[in-house]
Amino acid sequence: MDIKLTEINTPQGDNYYDITFTNGDFTLTEGLVTALMMSIFCEQRDEGIEVPQQRGGWAGNQFQSIEGFQQGSLIWTLYQSPSLPDVATQAQQFIENAFNWLIEDGIAKVVQVEVNIIANYKFRASINITRNDDTQTALFYDLWINTIINN
């Protein structure tokens, strides 16, 4: 069971996700949608960044019980990157790495990720997950749509 995240649409068109409550308690879901979103959009700490305060990292990773495991991905390190093929390739690798736990935990047998350029500073991630019972889940995320661009 996961806590359900719901997309909130604002009049300004700035959509975001928030925790859903029912009768004062968390709304739960049996699907993988919340776990998959956290796998992509939680910030994994980037030890390759020289300044410790700029390495990012999701606070929840401090409480992981599995040695070396970090929830999230390094995709945040590509925010505001230009729409170039090598950036799309790197984003694809970061998402694939973020979903390795699905295969390691025996939830899925194949995870296919494709990241394409859709406009300046905008990418679309297409993800197809084949579970062990051969059911498939297809997900699509537009990346960095609401990120401020400094030109």
C-alpha positions in Angstrom: 0.0 0.0 0.0 1.2 3.5 -0.8 -0.1 6.9 0.1 -2.0 8.3 -2.9 -0.8 11.4 -4.6 -3.3 13.4 -6.6 -2.6 15.9 -9.4 -3.8 19.4 -8.5 -4.6 21.7 -11.4 -4.3 25.4 -10.7 -6.0 28.1 -12.7 -2.5 29.3 -13.8 -1.8 25.9 -15.3 0.9 25.1 -12.7 0.0 21.5 -11.9 1.5 19.7 -9.0 0.9 16.5 -6.9 -0.2 16.5 -3.3 -1.0 13.8 -0.6 -4.6 12.9 -0.7 -6.7 12.6 2.5 -10.0 10.9 3.2 -11.9 11.5 6.4 -8.8 13.0 8.0 -6.5 10.1 7.2 -4.2 9.3 4.3 -5.9 7.9 1.2 -4.1 4.7 0.3 -3.6 3.0 -3.1 -2.5 -0.5 -4.1 -0.8 0.6 -7.3 2.8 1.6 -7.9 2.1 5.1 -9.2 3.2 6.9 -6.0 6.4 4.7 -5.6 7.2 5.3 -9.3 6.8 9.0 -9.0 9.0 9.1 -5.9 11.6 7.0 -7.8 11.9 9.7 -10.4 11.2 12.9 -8.7 12.7 12.5 -5.2 16.3 13.9 -5.2 19.0 11.3 -4.9 22.1 12.8 -3.3 24.8 13.5 -5.8 28.1 12.9 -4.1 29.9 14.1 -7.3 29.0 17.7 -6.6 31.9 19.4 -4.8 29.9 21.7 -2.5 28.1 19.6 0.1 25.1 22.0 0.4 24.5 21.7 -3.3 24.4 17.9 -3.4 20.7 17.7 -3.0 19.1 14.6 -1.5 15.7 13.6 -0.2 15.4 13.8 3.6 13.7 10.4 3.7 16.8 8.7 2.5 18.3 9.2 6.0 16.0 6.5 7.3 16.6 3.8 4.6 17.2 0.4 6.1 18.9 -1.0 3.0 22.6 -0.2 2.8 23.4 2.0 -0.2 19.8 2.4 -1.3 18.5 5.9 -2.1 15.0 6.7 -3.1 14.9 9.0 -6.1 17.0 9.8 -9.1 19.6 12.3 -10.2 17.3 13.7 -12.8 17.2 16.9 -10.8 20.8 17.6 -11.8 19.6 18.2 -15.4 17.0 20.8 -14.5 17.4 23.8 -16.9 19.6 21.8 -19.3 19.1 22.6 -22.9 17.2 20.3 -25.2 20.1 18.3 -26.5 20.2 14.5 -27.4 22.9 13.8 -24.8 20.8 15.4 -22.0 17.9 13.2 -23.1 20.2 10.1 -23.0 21.4 11.1 -19.5 17.8 11.6 -18.2 16.9 8.2 -19.6 19.8 6.6 -17.7 18.9 8.3 -14.5 15.3 7.1 -14.8 16.4 3.5 -15.6 18.7 3.5 -12.5 15.8 4.9 -10.4 13.6 1.9 -11.4 16.2 -0.8 -10.8 14.5 -1.6 -7.5 11.5 -3.0 -9.4 13.6 -5.7 -11.0 15.8 -6.3 -7.9 12.6 -6.7 -5.7 11.0 -9.1 -8.2 8.1 -6.7 -9.0 9.0 -6.4 -12.7 11.0 -8.3 -15.2 11.5 -5.5 -17.7 11.5 -1.7 -17.4 11.9 0.2 -20.7 12.5 4.0 -20.6 12.7 6.4 -23.5 13.2 10.2 -23.1 12.5 12.5 -26.1 12.9 16.2 -26.6 9.5 17.8 -27.0 10.5 21.6 -27.0 13.2 23.9 -25.6 14.0 22.7 -22.1 11.2 20.2 -22.2 11.5 16.4 -22.3 9.0 13.6 -22.2 9.8 10.3 -20.4 7.9 7.2 -21.7 8.1 4.3 -19.3 6.8 0.8 -19.9 7.0 -1.7 -17.1 6.4 -5.4 -17.7 5.5 -7.2 -14.4 6.3 -10.8 -13.8 2.8 -11.8 -14.7 3.2 -10.1 -18.1 0.8 -7.2 -17.2 2.1 -3.9 -18.5 2.0 -0.4 -17.1 2.7 2.6 -19.4 3.6 6.0 -17.9 4.4 9.3 -19.4 5.9 12.3 -17.6 6.7 15.7 -19.1 9.9 16.9 -17.4 10.7 20.4 -16.4 7.6 22.0 -17.8 7.4 24.5 -14.8 11.1 25.1 -14.3 12.2 28.7 -14.5 14.7 29.2 -17.3 17.3 31.9 -17.0 18.5 32.9 -20.5 
